[in-house]
Amino acid sequence: VILVGLAWPWLSKLPLGRLPGDIVIDRPGFKFFFPVTTMIIVSVVLSVILWLFRR
């Protein structure tokens, strides 16, 4: 949590959440956001990091 907090100024510049494949439905009085592509990328990156630590 501390590392994410310290890295937030750089992480916020990444286009995560605005990638092709992320679903956004924006209508008056209603906004639905489902970041499919972002979740897949984050999952793969975390899996690789954990795999490297377990080696």
MIPALO-665797 format. One record per residue (C-alpha): x, y, z; residue number from 1. Coordinates in Angstrom, 2 decimals, decimal comma. Each point is the difference from the previous one (the first is absolute). Example, Ala and Ser with C-alpha at 12.3 -4.5 7.8 and 13.67 -1.06 7.14 Angstrom:
2
px|py|pz|num
12,30|-4,50|7,80|1
1,37|3,44|-0,66|2
//
This chain:
55
px|py|pz|num
0,00|0,00|0,00|1
2,85|2,36|0,83|2
1,74|-0,75|-3,30|3
-3,16|0,73|-1,97|4
-0,43|3,27|1,90|5
3,56|1,04|-0,75|6
-0,28|-1,00|-3,65|7
-3,42|1,61|-0,52|8
1,31|3,15|-1,80|9
1,48|-2,25|-2,70|10
-2,75|-2,63|0,02|11
-2,70|2,61|-0,58|12
1,64|0,93|-3,33|13
-0,50|-3,53|-1,36|14
-3,08|-0,41|-2,20|15
-1,43|-2,75|2,22|16
-3,77|0,24|0,02|17
-0,09|1,68|-3,40|18
1,21|-2,89|-2,14|19
-1,80|-1,46|-3,03|20
-2,23|-2,75|1,34|21
-0,97|1,88|3,17|22
-3,77|0,42|0,00|23
-1,39|3,46|0,79|24
-3,69|0,86|-0,31|25
-0,65|3,66|0,72|26
-3,58|1,24|-0,06|27
-1,70|2,89|1,78|28
-0,30|-0,95|3,66|29
1,78|-3,34|-0,50|30
3,60|-1,05|-0,51|31
1,15|-3,62|-0,22|32
3,69|-0,84|-0,15|33
1,39|-3,53|-0,35|34
3,77|-0,07|-0,71|35
0,30|-3,46|-1,60|36
3,34|0,53|-1,76|37
1,52|1,82|2,96|38
-0,96|-2,83|2,37|39
1,57|-2,59|-2,32|40
3,26|1,95|-0,28|41
0,22|0,60|3,76|42
-0,69|-3,68|0,65|43
2,73|-1,15|-2,40|44
2,55|2,46|1,42|45
-0,75|-1,02|3,60|46
0,15|-3,69|-0,93|47
3,43|0,45|-1,59|48
1,29|1,97|2,99|49
-1,23|-2,62|2,46|50
1,42|-2,78|-2,16|51
3,41|1,71|0,03|52
-0,07|0,39|3,79|53
-0,87|-3,67|0,50|54
2,90|-1,23|-2,14|55
//
